[in-house]
Amino acid sequence: MTGQLALDRRAMLGGLALGLGGALAACGSRAGAQGALAACARTPTETRGPFPADGSNGRPPINALRLAGIERQDIRASFAGLAGRAEGVPVDLELTLTGTGAGCGARGGLALYMWQNDAAGAYSLYDLREANYLRGLQVSGADGRVRFTSIVPGCYGGRYPHAHFEVYASAAGALAGAAPLLVSQLAFPDATCRTIYAADGRYGESLRNLERQPLARDFVFSDTGAANQMLALSGDARSGYRGTLSIAV
């Protein structure tokens, strides 16, 4: 983690502390104020990591956002002529994009690009050059929501189970190479991941890796415990899971 990122996080936490008194008065109770404050807090900026395929790295640059078909909800299969499908426990994700001001209003018309590793811990277009699965772009509706059908990712050495995302002002901007409004990551709950990894052979060494790299040791989430980056998951491995998260931009 860079020094600037650490400073940004400390500044964010300091701002929350300074604003707590005003929030208490507005909400009328300590519990209500803390809930409203947490909902409005900007989602932390995180590293893109080495596998974004957004045009920012690679020689020549690797850019899935330039491929026909990137705007899609089900991201489990490769697209644009590439082969392969990510196998694993399915999860339907519903991510709600909000503002950070009063009321935390929904932000429609934003574009969210998401990517993640597969059950074995591999990233398409990098570890697997012939595949481009587990990458997709969606535009938020008037309610601020975007939806993806994906799989629960495996846990590879050195990282806690997670997915990456970037938020853009528009789909056109994302496809044209505009700078994102937010680059961040979301986390998957420990207990659910352990249950899946222990029972499903497709996840290989994921359980052992998770034992070595719990949330408290992860270099991205350890400073906040993924407090407002942790998915709420419901469901089971047989029927699949549903995950929800609010992302404040």
C-alpha positions in Angstrom: 0.0 0.0 0.0 1.4 3.4 -0.9 1.9 6.2 1.6 -0.6 8.4 -0.3 -3.3 5.7 0.0 -2.7 5.4 3.7 -2.9 9.1 4.1 -6.2 9.2 2.1 -7.6 6.5 4.3 -6.6 8.3 7.5 -8.1 11.5 6.2 -11.4 9.8 5.4 -11.6 8.2 8.9 -10.7 11.6 10.5 -13.5 13.3 8.5 -16.0 10.7 9.7 -15.0 11.3 13.3 -15.3 15.1 12.9 -18.7 14.8 11.4 -20.1 12.5 14.0 -21.5 15.2 16.3 -23.5 16.8 13.5 -24.9 13.4 12.3 -26.0 12.6 15.8 -28.1 15.8 16.0 -29.6 15.3 12.6 -30.6 11.7 13.2 -31.7 12.0 16.8 -30.0 8.9 18.1 -26.4 7.6 18.2 -27.3 4.3 16.4 -29.2 6.1 13.7 -26.4 8.6 13.1 -23.8 5.9 12.9 -25.9 4.0 10.3 -26.4 7.1 8.2 -22.8 8.1 8.4 -21.5 4.6 7.4 -23.9 4.5 4.4 -22.7 7.9 3.1 -19.0 7.3 3.6 -17.1 7.1 0.3 -16.0 3.6 -0.6 -12.2 3.5 -0.1 -9.9 3.7 -3.1 -7.9 0.5 -3.6 -5.2 -0.7 -5.9 -6.2 -1.9 -9.4 -3.8 -4.8 -9.0 -1.8 -6.3 -11.8 -4.8 -7.8 -13.8 -7.3 -5.1 -14.7 -7.4 -5.4 -18.5 -8.6 -1.8 -18.6 -5.8 -0.6 -20.9 -3.6 0.6 -18.0 -1.0 -2.1 -18.3 0.5 -4.7 -20.6 2.7 -4.5 -23.7 0.7 -3.9 -25.9 -2.0 -2.7 -23.4 -4.6 -5.4 -22.5 -8.0 -3.8 -22.7 -11.2 -5.9 -22.3 -13.2 -2.7 -22.4 -12.5 -2.3 -26.1 -14.1 -5.7 -26.9 -17.6 -6.1 -28.3 -19.9 -7.7 -25.7 -18.2 -6.3 -22.6 -21.5 -4.8 -21.5 -23.1 -7.9 -20.0 -24.6 -9.2 -16.8 -23.5 -12.8 -16.8 -19.7 -12.7 -16.8 -19.0 -16.5 -16.4 -18.3 -17.2 -20.1 -15.6 -15.7 -22.4 -16.9 -13.4 -25.1 -15.8 -11.7 -28.3 -14.6 -14.9 -29.9 -12.5 -16.2 -26.9 -13.1 -19.6 -25.3 -13.7 -20.9 -21.8 -16.2 -20.6 -19.0 -15.5 -20.1 -15.3 -16.8 -22.9 -13.2 -17.6 -22.5 -9.5 -20.4 -21.8 -7.1 -22.7 -19.2 -8.7 -23.4 -15.8 -7.1 -25.8 -13.1 -8.3 -24.4 -9.7 -7.3 -26.5 -6.6 -6.8 -24.3 -3.5 -6.3 -26.0 -0.2 -5.5 -24.1 3.0 -6.5 -24.9 6.0 -4.2 -23.6 9.5 -3.6 -21.8 10.6 -0.5 -23.9 13.7 0.3 -27.1 14.2 2.3 -29.4 11.3 1.8 -26.9 9.1 0.0 -29.0 9.3 -3.1 -28.9 6.6 -5.9 -26.6 7.4 -8.8 -28.0 6.3 -12.1 -26.1 6.3 -15.4 -22.7 5.3 -14.0 -20.8 2.4 -15.4 -19.2 -0.2 -13.2 -16.5 -2.5 -14.6 -15.9 -5.6 -12.5 -13.2 -8.4 -12.8 -12.1 -11.2 -10.5 -10.2 -14.5 -10.5 -11.7 -17.9 -11.0 -12.0 -20.8 -8.6 -8.4 -21.8 -9.2 -7.2 -18.3 -8.5 -6.4 -17.5 -12.2 -7.2 -14.2 -14.0 -8.3 -14.3 -17.6 -6.2 -12.5 -20.2 -3.1 -12.7 -18.0 -2.8 -16.2 -16.4 -5.2 -17.5 -19.1 -4.5 -15.6 -22.3 -7.0 -17.5 -24.3 -10.0 -16.6 -22.0 -11.6 -13.3 -21.0 -14.2 -14.5 -18.6 -15.1 -13.0 -15.2 -15.0 -9.4 -16.7 -18.0 -7.3 -17.5 -19.5 -3.8 -17.5 -22.9 -2.7 -16.4 -24.7 0.7 -16.3 -26.6 1.6 -13.2 -30.3 2.2 -13.5 -32.3 5.0 -11.9 -32.1 3.1 -8.6 -28.3 3.0 -8.8 -28.2 -0.7 -9.1 -26.0 -2.9 -11.3 -26.2 -6.7 -11.4 -23.7 -9.4 -12.3 -24.0 -13.2 -12.4 -20.6 -14.6 -11.4 -18.9 -17.2 -9.2 -17.5 -17.1 -5.7 -13.8 -16.5 -6.4 -11.1 -18.8 -5.2 -8.5 -17.7 -2.7 -5.0 -17.6 -4.1 -1.7 -17.1 -2.3 -1.3 -13.7 -0.8 -4.8 -12.3 -1.0 -8.1 -12.7 0.8 -11.1 -13.6 -1.5 -12.1 -10.5 -3.4 -13.3 -8.9 -6.6 -12.1 -5.6 -8.3 -14.2 -2.9 -9.8 -13.9 0.6 -11.3 -16.7 3.1 -11.6 -16.9 5.5 -14.5 -19.1 8.5 -15.2 -20.6 6.7 -18.2 -20.3 3.6 -20.3 -19.0 5.7 -23.2 -16.3 7.1 -21.0 -15.3 3.6 -19.8 -15.1 2.3 -23.4 -13.1 5.4 -24.5 -10.5 5.2 -21.8 -11.7 7.9 -19.5 -10.3 8.0 -16.0 -12.5 6.2 -13.5 -14.3 8.0 -10.6 -13.4 5.2 -8.2 -11.1 2.1 -8.2 -11.8 -0.3 -5.4 -12.4 -3.8 -4.3 -15.1 -5.8 -2.5 -14.6 -8.8 -0.1 -16.4 -12.1 0.3 -17.4 -13.3 3.8 -14.9 -15.6 5.5 -17.4 -18.2 6.8 -19.1 -18.6 3.4 -15.8 -19.0 1.6 -14.6 -21.6 4.1 -17.8 -23.6 3.6 -17.5 -23.6 -0.2 -13.8 -24.2 -0.3 -14.0 -27.2 2.1 -16.7 -28.9 0.0 -15.9 -28.1 -3.6 -12.9 -29.6 -5.3 -12.9 -27.0 -8.0 -11.4 -24.5 -5.5 -8.2 -26.5 -5.1 -5.9 -24.9 -2.5 -8.3 -22.1 -1.6 -9.0 -23.2 1.9 -5.4 -23.6 2.8 -4.6 -20.3 1.2 -7.3 -18.6 3.2 -5.9 -20.1 6.5 -2.6 -18.4 5.6 -4.2 -15.1 4.5 -7.2 -14.2 6.6 -8.8 -10.8 6.3 -6.7 -9.4 9.1 -3.5 -10.0 7.1 -4.7 -8.9 3.7 -2.8 -5.8 2.6 -5.9 -4.2 1.0 -8.6 -4.8 3.7 -6.6 -5.2 7.0 -6.6 -1.5 7.9 -10.4 -1.2 7.8 -11.5 -4.8 8.1 -13.4 -4.2 4.8 -16.1 -2.5 7.0 -18.0 -1.0 4.0 -16.6 -3.3 1.3 -17.9 -6.7 2.6 -20.7 -8.3 0.6 -23.8 -9.5 2.4 -24.3 -13.0 1.1 -27.4 -15.2 1.4 -28.1 -18.6 -0.1 -26.2 -21.9 -0.3 -23.8 -23.7 -2.6 -26.5 -25.9 -4.2 -28.9 -23.1 -5.3 -26.3 -20.3 -5.5 -25.7 -17.2 -3.5 -27.0 -13.6 -3.7 -24.6 -10.8 -2.7 -25.5 -7.2 -2.1 -23.3 -4.1 -1.4 -23.7 -0.3 -1.5 -20.8 1.6 -3.1 -20.6 5.3 -2.4 -18.9 7.3 -5.1 
